[in-house]
Amino acid sequence: MKYHLNSILLRACMVSLLFLHNSNAETPALEIPEASLTLENAFQIALQNNPSIEQVEQRIRKAEGTMKRVRSYMLPSIDVSGSQMYRHASAYPESAPTTRITADYNVTTAGATLYWRFFQGLQDIEYLRAARKGLESAKLLYKDVQRILLDQVSQTFIQSESAKAQMQIAKSNYEFNLRLLDNAKIRFDLGEMREADVLNFKLGLNQAEGDFLTAKKYFETANSILAMLLGKENGKLSEGQYPLFLDGISIDPIPSENSALAKAFSQRPDLQALQTSVESFAHQVKALKGSYMPTLDLVTGITYNKTNNKAPIDQDQNYSHVGVVMNWNLFSGGRKQAQLIEMRADKQVQVQQFILLRNQIAAQVQQDLIALENAYQLLNQRKDAEGYARQIRDFVEEAYLSGEVTITRLNEAQNNWITAKNGHSIAKLQVLQGQYSLKASTGEILSIVPTDLEE
């Protein structure tokens, strides 16, 4: 009875020392960076600052210039000319072959000519339609660059969050080992624990710190890539502007395969761009066929000549003309036929690329659907596993502190909880990755933030 009383007093003393030791313990130097950057803000910044957006905008400007140039061929052209010349004449007239006659005079000439090719086998109309399709294709490719950029930003953002979650888990593990190390030191001083047990928790601290530093490296790497996607010139995110955790994962119903494919085929801008490219080549083929027909040109103009200081009198002359000119190239050595073969081959290449891309989109959508369904299933399983592992760890910790289980069992329970915690964290982020990957493959990601091209 006396021994039992002494044991109770000893444990009370140990608990008091442990409380005193914990109150004076230093806070671990494992700091999680502050975060304020939401995924939606990251999308907006990337669309505003990423150089690839400016690059594709210039392609649109080029396509607009091409369309204006093609349209200009349908309008008449007007040329204005003028000259001022001094002339010196010297001659022997037939009436006086032995006498040289010289004269100095000025000649002023001015004129204007209007030229209009008003018929060329409908080539101008078909080329204009082809140019319009080219502009439409450029704008669709602009949307697709945005789609790819948003996909890259979302995946990199989630990778940064994944690394940050690993940092938090490592910090929790560090704090767990630190708390038990304090307890072990006191019990070691009281002669209730071996030094090997103290070293065990020191080793746990060391491993947790190593895991934290490894996760921090991946966190900084992901942030560096994210900074590049956001158009940061120094390749670094601003202090405190790190990705903010996406709270509250929504388990949205998984769309059916037919619904997802229909959405992708109707919304994917790269597929639409190839379709318009095929249509553009079709108009170019029609325009080339039009070159087999004759061309009709309207030509009209006026010319004015004035001669000063020419004996016996000055001269003023006006000329005007108007007419229609037909030109029909009946044979060009097979050049037109060769061009037509080339154009049809280019069109067929675009058709095959369209079919290939459509198949690739279908495969990607199916893969994303499978991955998302699997991620949903894993999330529920990993969430339960983490809860069980945490409860077991807490029970074993309590039993260890009361001397009922060995440190080996405590290490096992802690490692199981860390593994389950990591699994649950990865499962949550896999759900996010699956959701945004499916939105990117169907083109739905473009509806998250405004992506309209400014006129």
Secondary structure, 3 states (H helix, E strand, C coil): CHHHHHHHHHHHHHHHHHHHHHHHCCCCCCCCCCEEECHHHHHHHHHHHCHHHHHHHHHHHHHHHHHHHHHHCCCCEEEEEEEEEEEEEEECCCCCCCCCEEEEEEEEEEEEEEEEEEECCCHHHHHHHHHHHHHHHHHHHHHHHHHHHHHHHHHHHHHHHHHHHHHHHHHHHHHHHHHHHHHHHHHHHCCCCCHHHHHHHHHHHHHHHHHHHHHHHHHHHHHHHHHHHCCCCCCCCCCCCEECCCCCCCCCCCCCHHHHHHHHHHHCHHHHHHHHHHHHHHHHHHHHHHCCCCEEEEEEEEEEEEEECCCCCCEEEEEEEEEEEEECCCCCCCHHHHHHHHHHHHHHHHHHHHHHHHHHHHHHHHHHHHHHHHHHHHHHHHHHHHHHHHHHHHHHHHHHHCCCCCHHHHHHHHHHHHHHHHHHHHHHHHHHHHHHHHHHHHCHHHHCCCCCCCC
